[in-house]
Amino acid sequence: MLVYSISNRESLQSCTKWFNAAKANRPNIIGVLVGNKSEFRSSIPGSFEASRAEVVEEDAQGMAATLEMKHFETSAANNVGVEEPFKYIALQFYKRYEESIQRADGLARNFG
């Protein structure tokens, strides 16, 4: 899980470095890119008046797509969207587990 601050563009840019380091050690990594501090976005679509966000959501989504990760935005301060990235990761692990069981069953049938 890579977390960046919506209020700090540099933190998003650092995520690529961290992802590449993790991927070098774990090629099949399940990753999510999480933008925290979503409360810093303006509540008025298209308005940047009240926004303290430096990261445009579309830029973060583009980075996540490039890194083949799922993107989430959360507000830990307001407890908004915090559980979703964890649920997503848990589901991905479960899917991998199920796939490994199916492969093992297939091998057992071939050699049994």
PyMOL CGO cylinders between C-alpha atoms (Angstrom):
from pymol import cmd
from pymol.cgo import CYLINDER

trace = [
    CYLINDER, 0.00, 0.00, 0.00, 1.52, 3.26, -1.13, 0.3, 1, 1, 1, 1, 1, 1,
    CYLINDER, 1.52, 3.26, -1.13, 0.04, 6.32, 0.53, 0.3, 1, 1, 1, 1, 1, 1,
    CYLINDER, 0.04, 6.32, 0.53, 0.56, 9.87, -0.64, 0.3, 1, 1, 1, 1, 1, 1,
    CYLINDER, 0.56, 9.87, -0.64, -0.84, 13.16, 0.59, 0.3, 1, 1, 1, 1, 1, 1,
    CYLINDER, -0.84, 13.16, 0.59, -3.30, 14.87, -1.70, 0.3, 1, 1, 1, 1, 1, 1,
    CYLINDER, -3.30, 14.87, -1.70, -1.88, 18.12, -0.36, 0.3, 1, 1, 1, 1, 1, 1,
    CYLINDER, -1.88, 18.12, -0.36, 1.68, 17.27, -1.47, 0.3, 1, 1, 1, 1, 1, 1,
    CYLINDER, 1.68, 17.27, -1.47, 2.46, 16.52, -5.13, 0.3, 1, 1, 1, 1, 1, 1,
    CYLINDER, 2.46, 16.52, -5.13, 6.00, 15.43, -4.28, 0.3, 1, 1, 1, 1, 1, 1,
    CYLINDER, 6.00, 15.43, -4.28, 4.64, 12.62, -2.09, 0.3, 1, 1, 1, 1, 1, 1,
    CYLINDER, 4.64, 12.62, -2.09, 2.79, 11.21, -5.11, 0.3, 1, 1, 1, 1, 1, 1,
    CYLINDER, 2.79, 11.21, -5.11, 5.91, 11.40, -7.27, 0.3, 1, 1, 1, 1, 1, 1,
    CYLINDER, 5.91, 11.40, -7.27, 7.87, 9.46, -4.62, 0.3, 1, 1, 1, 1, 1, 1,
    CYLINDER, 7.87, 9.46, -4.62, 5.43, 6.57, -4.91, 0.3, 1, 1, 1, 1, 1, 1,
    CYLINDER, 5.43, 6.57, -4.91, 6.95, 5.43, -8.20, 0.3, 1, 1, 1, 1, 1, 1,
    CYLINDER, 6.95, 5.43, -8.20, 10.35, 5.03, -6.54, 0.3, 1, 1, 1, 1, 1, 1,
    CYLINDER, 10.35, 5.03, -6.54, 8.86, 3.09, -3.63, 0.3, 1, 1, 1, 1, 1, 1,
    CYLINDER, 8.86, 3.09, -3.63, 6.78, 0.91, -5.95, 0.3, 1, 1, 1, 1, 1, 1,
    CYLINDER, 6.78, 0.91, -5.95, 9.78, 0.03, -8.12, 0.3, 1, 1, 1, 1, 1, 1,
    CYLINDER, 9.78, 0.03, -8.12, 11.81, -0.90, -5.02, 0.3, 1, 1, 1, 1, 1, 1,
    CYLINDER, 11.81, -0.90, -5.02, 9.01, -3.14, -3.74, 0.3, 1, 1, 1, 1, 1, 1,
    CYLINDER, 9.01, -3.14, -3.74, 8.40, -4.68, -7.17, 0.3, 1, 1, 1, 1, 1, 1,
    CYLINDER, 8.40, -4.68, -7.17, 12.11, -5.55, -7.49, 0.3, 1, 1, 1, 1, 1, 1,
    CYLINDER, 12.11, -5.55, -7.49, 11.78, -7.72, -4.38, 0.3, 1, 1, 1, 1, 1, 1,
    CYLINDER, 11.78, -7.72, -4.38, 8.23, -8.97, -4.98, 0.3, 1, 1, 1, 1, 1, 1,
    CYLINDER, 8.23, -8.97, -4.98, 7.36, -9.10, -8.71, 0.3, 1, 1, 1, 1, 1, 1,
    CYLINDER, 7.36, -9.10, -8.71, 3.79, -10.32, -8.07, 0.3, 1, 1, 1, 1, 1, 1,
    CYLINDER, 3.79, -10.32, -8.07, 2.99, -7.61, -5.56, 0.3, 1, 1, 1, 1, 1, 1,
    CYLINDER, 2.99, -7.61, -5.56, -0.61, -6.64, -4.90, 0.3, 1, 1, 1, 1, 1, 1,
    CYLINDER, -0.61, -6.64, -4.90, -0.57, -2.90, -4.61, 0.3, 1, 1, 1, 1, 1, 1,
    CYLINDER, -0.57, -2.90, -4.61, -2.88, 0.00, -4.08, 0.3, 1, 1, 1, 1, 1, 1,
    CYLINDER, -2.88, 0.00, -4.08, -2.18, 3.70, -4.40, 0.3, 1, 1, 1, 1, 1, 1,
    CYLINDER, -2.18, 3.70, -4.40, -3.97, 5.66, -1.70, 0.3, 1, 1, 1, 1, 1, 1,
    CYLINDER, -3.97, 5.66, -1.70, -4.41, 9.42, -1.70, 0.3, 1, 1, 1, 1, 1, 1,
    CYLINDER, -4.41, 9.42, -1.70, -4.98, 10.57, 1.87, 0.3, 1, 1, 1, 1, 1, 1,
    CYLINDER, -4.98, 10.57, 1.87, -6.45, 13.89, 3.02, 0.3, 1, 1, 1, 1, 1, 1,
    CYLINDER, -6.45, 13.89, 3.02, -9.35, 13.90, 0.57, 0.3, 1, 1, 1, 1, 1, 1,
    CYLINDER, -9.35, 13.90, 0.57, -10.96, 16.49, 2.84, 0.3, 1, 1, 1, 1, 1, 1,
    CYLINDER, -10.96, 16.49, 2.84, -8.54, 18.97, 1.23, 0.3, 1, 1, 1, 1, 1, 1,
    CYLINDER, -8.54, 18.97, 1.23, -10.44, 18.81, -2.05, 0.3, 1, 1, 1, 1, 1, 1,
    CYLINDER, -10.44, 18.81, -2.05, -12.96, 21.55, -2.71, 0.3, 1, 1, 1, 1, 1, 1,
    CYLINDER, -12.96, 21.55, -2.71, -16.54, 20.45, -2.22, 0.3, 1, 1, 1, 1, 1, 1,
    CYLINDER, -16.54, 20.45, -2.22, -17.51, 22.47, -5.32, 0.3, 1, 1, 1, 1, 1, 1,
    CYLINDER, -17.51, 22.47, -5.32, -16.66, 20.55, -8.51, 0.3, 1, 1, 1, 1, 1, 1,
    CYLINDER, -16.66, 20.55, -8.51, -14.26, 22.50, -10.71, 0.3, 1, 1, 1, 1, 1, 1,
    CYLINDER, -14.26, 22.50, -10.71, -13.52, 25.05, -7.99, 0.3, 1, 1, 1, 1, 1, 1,
    CYLINDER, -13.52, 25.05, -7.99, -10.03, 25.34, -6.56, 0.3, 1, 1, 1, 1, 1, 1,
    CYLINDER, -10.03, 25.34, -6.56, -10.94, 28.22, -4.25, 0.3, 1, 1, 1, 1, 1, 1,
    CYLINDER, -10.94, 28.22, -4.25, -11.22, 26.23, -1.04, 0.3, 1, 1, 1, 1, 1, 1,
    CYLINDER, -11.22, 26.23, -1.04, -8.99, 23.38, -2.19, 0.3, 1, 1, 1, 1, 1, 1,
    CYLINDER, -8.99, 23.38, -2.19, -5.62, 22.70, -0.58, 0.3, 1, 1, 1, 1, 1, 1,
    CYLINDER, -5.62, 22.70, -0.58, -5.05, 19.75, -2.91, 0.3, 1, 1, 1, 1, 1, 1,
    CYLINDER, -5.05, 19.75, -2.91, -1.88, 19.77, -5.01, 0.3, 1, 1, 1, 1, 1, 1,
    CYLINDER, -1.88, 19.77, -5.01, -2.61, 16.41, -6.64, 0.3, 1, 1, 1, 1, 1, 1,
    CYLINDER, -2.61, 16.41, -6.64, -5.28, 16.20, -9.32, 0.3, 1, 1, 1, 1, 1, 1,
    CYLINDER, -5.28, 16.20, -9.32, -7.20, 12.95, -8.93, 0.3, 1, 1, 1, 1, 1, 1,
    CYLINDER, -7.20, 12.95, -8.93, -6.85, 12.10, -12.63, 0.3, 1, 1, 1, 1, 1, 1,
    CYLINDER, -6.85, 12.10, -12.63, -3.04, 12.34, -12.33, 0.3, 1, 1, 1, 1, 1, 1,
    CYLINDER, -3.04, 12.34, -12.33, -3.05, 9.90, -9.43, 0.3, 1, 1, 1, 1, 1, 1,
    CYLINDER, -3.05, 9.90, -9.43, -5.39, 7.56, -11.30, 0.3, 1, 1, 1, 1, 1, 1,
    CYLINDER, -5.39, 7.56, -11.30, -3.07, 7.71, -14.31, 0.3, 1, 1, 1, 1, 1, 1,
    CYLINDER, -3.07, 7.71, -14.31, -0.07, 6.81, -12.16, 0.3, 1, 1, 1, 1, 1, 1,
    CYLINDER, -0.07, 6.81, -12.16, -1.99, 3.94, -10.58, 0.3, 1, 1, 1, 1, 1, 1,
    CYLINDER, -1.99, 3.94, -10.58, -2.91, 2.63, -14.03, 0.3, 1, 1, 1, 1, 1, 1,
    CYLINDER, -2.91, 2.63, -14.03, 0.70, 2.87, -15.19, 0.3, 1, 1, 1, 1, 1, 1,
    CYLINDER, 0.70, 2.87, -15.19, 1.86, 0.96, -12.12, 0.3, 1, 1, 1, 1, 1, 1,
    CYLINDER, 1.86, 0.96, -12.12, -1.03, -1.52, -12.54, 0.3, 1, 1, 1, 1, 1, 1,
    CYLINDER, -1.03, -1.52, -12.54, -2.46, -0.63, -9.16, 0.3, 1, 1, 1, 1, 1, 1,
    CYLINDER, -2.46, -0.63, -9.16, -5.91, 0.30, -7.93, 0.3, 1, 1, 1, 1, 1, 1,
    CYLINDER, -5.91, 0.30, -7.93, -6.34, 3.90, -6.77, 0.3, 1, 1, 1, 1, 1, 1,
    CYLINDER, -6.34, 3.90, -6.77, -8.30, 5.06, -3.73, 0.3, 1, 1, 1, 1, 1, 1,
    CYLINDER, -8.30, 5.06, -3.73, -8.81, 8.41, -2.04, 0.3, 1, 1, 1, 1, 1, 1,
    CYLINDER, -8.81, 8.41, -2.04, -9.36, 8.56, 1.69, 0.3, 1, 1, 1, 1, 1, 1,
    CYLINDER, -9.36, 8.56, 1.69, -9.65, 10.91, 4.61, 0.3, 1, 1, 1, 1, 1, 1,
    CYLINDER, -9.65, 10.91, 4.61, -8.16, 9.39, 7.72, 0.3, 1, 1, 1, 1, 1, 1,
    CYLINDER, -8.16, 9.39, 7.72, -9.14, 12.53, 9.64, 0.3, 1, 1, 1, 1, 1, 1,
    CYLINDER, -9.14, 12.53, 9.64, -12.81, 12.05, 8.72, 0.3, 1, 1, 1, 1, 1, 1,
    CYLINDER, -12.81, 12.05, 8.72, -12.71, 8.24, 8.50, 0.3, 1, 1, 1, 1, 1, 1,
    CYLINDER, -12.71, 8.24, 8.50, -13.88, 8.28, 4.88, 0.3, 1, 1, 1, 1, 1, 1,
    CYLINDER, -13.88, 8.28, 4.88, -12.88, 5.49, 2.51, 0.3, 1, 1, 1, 1, 1, 1,
    CYLINDER, -12.88, 5.49, 2.51, -10.24, 4.13, 4.87, 0.3, 1, 1, 1, 1, 1, 1,
    CYLINDER, -10.24, 4.13, 4.87, -11.46, 0.52, 4.85, 0.3, 1, 1, 1, 1, 1, 1,
    CYLINDER, -11.46, 0.52, 4.85, -11.82, 0.13, 1.08, 0.3, 1, 1, 1, 1, 1, 1,
    CYLINDER, -11.82, 0.13, 1.08, -8.11, -0.26, 0.21, 0.3, 1, 1, 1, 1, 1, 1,
    CYLINDER, -8.11, -0.26, 0.21, -7.71, -2.92, 2.91, 0.3, 1, 1, 1, 1, 1, 1,
    CYLINDER, -7.71, -2.92, 2.91, -10.80, -4.79, 1.72, 0.3, 1, 1, 1, 1, 1, 1,
    CYLINDER, -10.80, -4.79, 1.72, -9.50, -4.66, -1.85, 0.3, 1, 1, 1, 1, 1, 1,
    CYLINDER, -9.50, -4.66, -1.85, -6.10, -6.09, -0.85, 0.3, 1, 1, 1, 1, 1, 1,
    CYLINDER, -6.10, -6.09, -0.85, -7.75, -8.82, 1.24, 0.3, 1, 1, 1, 1, 1, 1,
    CYLINDER, -7.75, -8.82, 1.24, -9.98, -9.78, -1.71, 0.3, 1, 1, 1, 1, 1, 1,
    CYLINDER, -9.98, -9.78, -1.71, -6.99, -9.94, -4.05, 0.3, 1, 1, 1, 1, 1, 1,
    CYLINDER, -6.99, -9.94, -4.05, -5.13, -12.22, -1.63, 0.3, 1, 1, 1, 1, 1, 1,
    CYLINDER, -5.13, -12.22, -1.63, -8.21, -14.42, -1.35, 0.3, 1, 1, 1, 1, 1, 1,
    CYLINDER, -8.21, -14.42, -1.35, -8.48, -14.65, -5.15, 0.3, 1, 1, 1, 1, 1, 1,
    CYLINDER, -8.48, -14.65, -5.15, -4.82, -15.68, -5.39, 0.3, 1, 1, 1, 1, 1, 1,
    CYLINDER, -4.82, -15.68, -5.39, -5.38, -18.27, -2.69, 0.3, 1, 1, 1, 1, 1, 1,
    CYLINDER, -5.38, -18.27, -2.69, -8.38, -19.70, -4.54, 0.3, 1, 1, 1, 1, 1, 1,
    CYLINDER, -8.38, -19.70, -4.54, -6.39, -19.83, -7.78, 0.3, 1, 1, 1, 1, 1, 1,
    CYLINDER, -6.39, -19.83, -7.78, -3.54, -21.67, -6.07, 0.3, 1, 1, 1, 1, 1, 1,
    CYLINDER, -3.54, -21.67, -6.07, -6.00, -24.24, -4.63, 0.3, 1, 1, 1, 1, 1, 1,
    CYLINDER, -6.00, -24.24, -4.63, -7.48, -24.79, -8.10, 0.3, 1, 1, 1, 1, 1, 1,
    CYLINDER, -7.48, -24.79, -8.10, -4.00, -25.27, -9.59, 0.3, 1, 1, 1, 1, 1, 1,
    CYLINDER, -4.00, -25.27, -9.59, -3.08, -27.71, -6.82, 0.3, 1, 1, 1, 1, 1, 1,
    CYLINDER, -3.08, -27.71, -6.82, -6.32, -29.66, -7.40, 0.3, 1, 1, 1, 1, 1, 1,
    CYLINDER, -6.32, -29.66, -7.40, -5.55, -29.79, -11.12, 0.3, 1, 1, 1, 1, 1, 1,
    CYLINDER, -5.55, -29.79, -11.12, -2.05, -31.11, -10.47, 0.3, 1, 1, 1, 1, 1, 1,
    CYLINDER, -2.05, -31.11, -10.47, -3.34, -33.70, -8.03, 0.3, 1, 1, 1, 1, 1, 1,
    CYLINDER, -3.34, -33.70, -8.03, -5.84, -34.97, -10.62, 0.3, 1, 1, 1, 1, 1, 1,
    CYLINDER, -5.84, -34.97, -10.62, -3.11, -35.19, -13.27, 0.3, 1, 1, 1, 1, 1, 1,
    CYLINDER, -3.11, -35.19, -13.27, -0.79, -37.17, -11.03, 0.3, 1, 1, 1, 1, 1, 1,
    CYLINDER, -0.79, -37.17, -11.03, -3.38, -39.01, -8.97, 0.3, 1, 1, 1, 1, 1, 1,
]
cmd.load_cgo(trace, "trace")
